[in-house]
């Protein structure tokens, strides 16, 4: 039983490392990955739950535009903005 519970965690950690590697090669993808990992289908406590530093690592690899988008996203969440993570992802890929 312990192995069955532990195995999904190993998969998450493995995939998290791959995401960080992808963002290292293309920093413009960092914001989109953070939205997916912490958004509606993720968890805002992703790093805490997975006991990794994935979000932290992605943030350190992101470019200035991605950081600005992330800060704007956080401010809208605090202000109670109505834009969802999916809408941000769509705007990001459309270049708006």
Phi, psi and omega in degrees: 000319180298321179296319181295324178284327184281328184302314178300327178296321178297321178295318180296315180296318179297314179293324179297319178296322178294321179297315179299320178298318179297317181292327176299322181279333179217087185300341180291342180276349185303314182298317180297318179295318180297319179299320181289320182286331183247359185276207185303319182264005177244214178209136181295342178257034186307309182298321180292317181292321182269355182055041177235180175238042184297307182298316179300316180294320178297316180300322180289339181265347185289154176274175185299320181296317178297319178296316179298318178297319180295317178297317177300318179298315179296318179295322178294324178296319179293320181282355180079031179299156184263000181282128181269169179300321181295320178295322176297317180297318179296314179297322181297314183284338177274351179077026180268000000 
